[in-house]
Amino acid sequence: MKIKIIFCAILSVFFIMLLTGCSSLDDSTKDARALDNLIKSGRLNEADIYCGKQEGESRKDCYTMLAEAYFTKKDYDSAVKCYLKADENIIFEEDFIDNSYNWSEGSDQDKSIEIRNGKYIFEHKREKSSWMSWSSSINIDESLGFKIQSTMTKVNGIDDYGYGIAWGLKDGDNRYEFCIDGNGYYFIGKDENDEWKDIVDWTESSFINKENSTNTLAVEKSGDKLKFYINGHFVNECPYEHFFGKKIGFILYRNMKIEFDNIIVTQFAQEKEIYDIVFQRILDDGDYYSFLNNCSKAGYTKNEAYVKIAEVNLIKGDYSAAAMNLERAGWAIKDLRKVKIFEDHFDDNTNAWFEVDDENTFKEIKNGKYIFYKKKETGSSFTWPQTSINIDVSGDFKIEGTMTKLEGLDNHGYGICWGLKDIDNCYMFYISGDGSYTISKYENAKWKKIVGWTKSVHINKFNSMNTLAVEKSGNRMKFYINGHLANELPYERFFSNKIAFIVCTKMKVEIDNIIVTQSPPKIALALAAAEKEGYREKEATVLKEDMTGKAGSKRWAVIIGISNYEDSRIPPLRFAAADAKAFYDWSVSTKGGKYPPSQVLLLTDQEATYKNMKNALFTWLKQPLEEDIVTIYFAGHGSPDSPDSTDNLFLLPYDTQYDDIASSGFPMWDIQTALKRFIKAKKVVIIADACHAGGVGQTFDIAMRSNRGISINAISTGLQNLSNVGDGVCVISASDDKQFSQENQKWGGGHGVFTYFLLKGLNGEADYDKDNHVSLGELIPYLSQQVRRATNSAQCPVVSGKFDPALSIAK
C-alpha cells in the first residue's frame, strides 16, 4: 500500500507540473517532455535507456511514467520492472573520496590497506589464507529486495585465486562470499561458525574480464532468490538465506593487489509486491483475461485467481458473475459458510490414523482418545490421518487440537502440524511442559526456526490439557494457546494439505480431538450474492462441480472382470467376473450410480480379450468430453512379463498366453497412453483389484521371493504410477506393494474383500455427512478401515493422485 501511495504521489506531482503554465522550463520538465516524445513515438527501449541516465527524483519520475506506458500496452512484465526501478533507493554508497565510513587502513608485513585517489587499495602480501575488510553495520531490510554492487580492479598478483565481495557478514567466521579470479572463474560460498560450504563451486564465465582487469560484481535479492551478476550479466542464482549480520565488505585470497572503486547498496520493493499492485489495477480495470493468464507471477493458482475476480465482481455488484467465478474456483454454495470440513473425536478410526506398537512409538485409538507415545529418548514422531483434507488456502481457516500430556520430559515439545506433505516438509506449532511454545518448519528436510522457544502464561504446565489453534486470517497466520493469541506471522503457502500431531523425546500424549474449520473470503458478500441471485434454489444444478462435476457433465464407465482364462496355465480367480458384474449392476441402478446403460461398457471373461480391452480404452472412451467423469474398473490378474523384469507390467486379458505375457498381456503403458491421448475427460477414477496372490501361478511368486527376499507386488506400484499422468486422475488399488488381494465366499456370498466393501460404501455406508453423495474423500477412508479390519491388516487399499476429494462417481 505504501508503494502504491508513492506511485500515485509521483504521478500526481508529474501531471500537476504538466498542467501548470510555467513561464520557464526547469530540468525536470524538459526531462518529462523528452521522455514523453520517446513514448508517444513508440520508442520504449530508447525511453528505458533515457530513464537509466537520470538521477534522483528525475529517475523515479521517468521510470514511473514509462511504467504507465507499458501498462497501457498491457506489457505488465515491463511495467513491473520499471516500477521496481522507480522504487529503488540507495541506502549506502561508498566511493572512497574520504574515509567517513571508517574502513580499516594500515600496513604491515602481511597486508597493506589505504584509501587514496577515490580507491580502496587492498594488498595481500602472504602466500596463504585470506584478508577481509568490512564496513560498519548497514540497515538492509531483508523483507524487501536489495542489490549490493561493487566495481574493482585487479592490479597484480596470482590469477587462480579469488577476490570479491562479502555480505550478511557478522565476523570473519560468519559471512557469504561472491568472488572471481583472473582466469575467468567465479564461486559463491558461505562460512558459518568457521565451517566453509560451497554454494556454487568454481565455475567458468565468459563475462569475467581476465587477468589484471576491472570487473563489477552484484548480488541481488529478488523474491526468495539471490541472483548474481558479473559486469551486468546474470550468471547464477540460489535460494535466499538470511544474513548472519548486517556488514558488507571485501575479501581477497593470497598474494594479490586489488583496487576497489566503490560499493553501493540499493533497496527496493519485492517483485511480488509490485505484481500485487499491478494485478489489482488489472482487476479494477476489468481485464480478467490478462489477470488469469498472468496470475502465477503474483503467486496465485487459477482457483485463487477466480476467487479474486469474484471478489471484484461482488464489490461492483455483479452477483451473477461472482457466483459463476466462485463456481469456476470449485466452490459449492455450502462452502460459502463457515463450516467444519474435518472433525475427529476419536470415537473410532474412520479417518485411518496410524495405530502401531513398535520399538519407537505406540499409537492407539481407545475410549475416545488417541494415545501417542514416543518411546525413544531422541528425535520426534509424527502421525496424520489417511483421509484427505481439502483446505481452501485462498480463504481463511482454523486448525484446532486439544491434547493432554500424560508423562515425559517437560522441556521437550508436543503439538500440531499443518501444510504437511511428509515429515521433511511441514509446519509445526508445539508447546512444552515447562510453559514455552515454538513455531518452526521443515523444508526438504532442513529445519528452520520461525519463532524460538518463548514463555507463555497461557500454557497449562507439566502433565496438563492444552488446546492449540492455528488460524489463517487474510494474509496472516495467528497462533492460539487455550483461546489466547500467542503470536502471529505472515501466511506461508502449504507444502500439502495434511495435518498431523508431533510428539518429541520420550513423552506420552493423549489427543482429544482435531477440528478444521473453513471460512472462505468475503463470506457475507458471497452469501448476499447467492441469495440475491436465487442460487440457493438452484443449488442442485448450478454450483455442484465439487460434488458431481460441472452441471450437464456425464458419467462413463468401463468395467472389466476376468475369473477364467483361455490358457489353463493361468490360475482362475473365483469372483473377479462376479465383482465386475456387481459393480456394473450398481452403476446402472437407479438407486446406485444412475449411469445410463449406454454409457457403461461391461467386459467379463471371454469378452475381455486384448482387442476388446484396447478398443474400450482407445476408442469407446473417446466419447466423453473434458467436463465428463470416467471410471475404469478392473478385477483380474496382473503380472510382470517375467520375475526379473518388474518394470514391464501387464493386466492380463482373457486371451493372455502364460509363456508370452510380453505380447499377449495388456501393457500398463497402454493405459497411460489412453489417459494422455484418447480419454479427454479431466476427471478419471481407476479402481483396480488386480493384485491377487501368486501373480501368474505360484511359480512366479516363488521366483519373486527368491530374487527379492520378500514378496513384492509390483502391479500395485504400477497401478499407482498411472496417477502421474496428470491432475484429476485418482487410482484406488486393492492392496499395497507388499500385499495381495483376497477373495472369499464369506464376503457377500462370494466377492473380493475390496469390491465387497467398495459396493457397501457406495451404497451409503461411506456417506458420513449424510448428504446422499459418497465422495472420494468419504469412500477412501471407509475402504481403508473396512478392508484392513476384515483382513487383520493383511490387505490395505492404496490411493494415489491429485484429485478433488469431494468428487463423487455416482449421481
Disulfide bonds with the S-S distance in Angstrom:
none
